[in-house]
Amino acid sequence: MAKSQWSFKTAVELSAALKAKQVSAVELAQDAIDRIERHDAKINAVCVRDFERGLEAALARGETRPLLGLPVTIKESYNIAGLPTTWGFPPQKDFKPVEDALSITRVKDAGGVILGKTNVPVGLGDWQSYNDIYGTTNNPFDLGRTPGGSSGGSSAALAAGYGPLSLGSDIGGSLRVPAFHCGVYAHKPSFNLVPARGHTPPPFPAIPIERDMSVLGPMARGAADLSLLLDVMAGPDPLDLGIAYSLALPPARHDDLTSFRVLVVEGHPLLPPDSDVRTAIERLAGNLAKAGAKVSRESPLLPDFVESSRLYMRRLLSFLGTFFLPEVIAGAKIAAAQLSPDDKSLLAERLRGMTQSHRDWVLDEGARARLRAQWHQLFKSFDAVICPIMPTPAYPHDHSLEQEKRRIAIDGKDYVYPDQLAWPGIATLPGLPATAIPLGLSAAGLPVGVQIVGPWLEDRTPLRLAELIEREFGGFVRPPMFDD
């Protein structure tokens, strides 16, 4: 089959082509559908297809709408009226919401053409994307490896050319990790910037809710596309905060690389990145310095990553543990009671988080407030912090049941699989915006990248820096096996 000229274009490029009448929205939708039908038996990214309604939406008109005619895929965890929302839970395989999530309504109102939903792990609780309802999603760069999770279906769909945009979510790196593993872009917005209504485990009602640290955000193959989609998704829910507030994000601090003050952080005392990730960061730091950016490698203002990682493990598991089965919590209580007070391992902190008292939770909330104040001080001297998203490129599928017993190899040494939370948690715990960007391929041909962490509610700053880096040094690289 002849190679399409549209499959790997960015949303910005496709919007320009649509306005110039070089292509129609129906042609773009059909192009993405053809690729899904041609390739997705191998990748298994799009678990719920909605092609008929998508082609109908592609017939819409309205020249001023920001997403008009652009094919979009949606993480399975978002409610879309008439389509199943399961979060990978087999008992919920027949649940179909009757109304769209607020973000879906906004995407449709903006003219987006939704073609289907993308695969997730059970309960959105893994950096791999598999479940008993829809099966396993594979990485387009190596079918034997994970595409990341929990927005792994979305990242794989973008890398394979199934449209230029997708919607995901993030509490443990679920936007940034799959973007990293598949070589695409993602943005974890500042906490509560995008309302969560309709992104709720089934069969819970779609009501306004703030899910501690969890955010919704955009994914794309181009840096500028993230802002395009974020501007559609962001803004208070009209049912609660929107009654009194409207959104007015400040502009990016700078528009050129020479003005940016960047702190590059490569290491973490508890979880070092491997040689592939370190090499990519070193190359980026050097390129930024050569381009005139003010690059620093250390600062006394940087929060203690060890303490913040421990706090994040407790906060995350105090939230997630609320939804664990009673027998799991009972086992965690027994294990936590046997912990030595001197045991400060991340596993120990996760156990403490699952079983902590409300008093301890309140004390940890105070510690998080102090951490936010530290970041606020740091961003008086720097505009962005660049650091790893995960310690290694995509690893082979591992579906063993107990994640605490899985291991991840970093330069030949084994580490506890869930300890990888330490890197995405750097931005998640204080609620900061973080943009995931690709930085090419490792020696083995797997994507590598970094996250750009920005100041609270200054999302346009890391997004702008991502655009400048893409413009100067390149970005998305097509997976060779699906470059047709």
Secondary structure as UniProt FT lines:
FT   TURN            7..8
FT   HELIX           11..19
FT   TURN            20..21
FT   HELIX           25..43
FT   STRAND          46..49
FT   HELIX           51..57
FT   TURN            58..59
FT   TURN            63..64
FT   TURN            66..69
FT   STRAND          71..75
FT   TURN            76..77
FT   TURN            81..82
FT   TURN            87..88
FT   HELIX           90..92
FT   TURN            93..94
FT   HELIX           102..109
FT   TURN            110..111
FT   STRAND          113..118
FT   HELIX           122..124
FT   STRAND          130..131
FT   TURN            132..134
FT   STRAND          135..136
FT   TURN            140..141
FT   TURN            143..144
FT   HELIX           152..159
FT   TURN            160..161
FT   STRAND          165..170
FT   TURN            174..175
FT   HELIX           176..182
FT   STRAND          185..188
FT   TURN            191..192
FT   TURN            197..198
FT   TURN            202..203
FT   TURN            212..213
FT   STRAND          215..220
FT   HELIX           223..233
FT   TURN            238..240
FT   HELIX           241..243
FT   HELIX           257..259
FT   STRAND          261..264
FT   TURN            269..270
FT   HELIX           275..290
FT   TURN            291..292
FT   STRAND          294..296
FT   TURN            300..301
FT   HELIX           305..320
FT   HELIX           321..323
FT   HELIX           326..337
FT   TURN            341..342
FT   HELIX           346..355
FT   HELIX           358..381
FT   STRAND          384..387
FT   HELIX           403..405
FT   STRAND          407..410
FT   TURN            411..412
FT   STRAND          413..416
FT   HELIX           417..421
FT   HELIX           422..428
FT   TURN            429..431
FT   STRAND          434..441
FT   TURN            443..444
FT   STRAND          447..453
FT   TURN            456..457
FT   HELIX           460..473
FT   HELIX           480..482
//
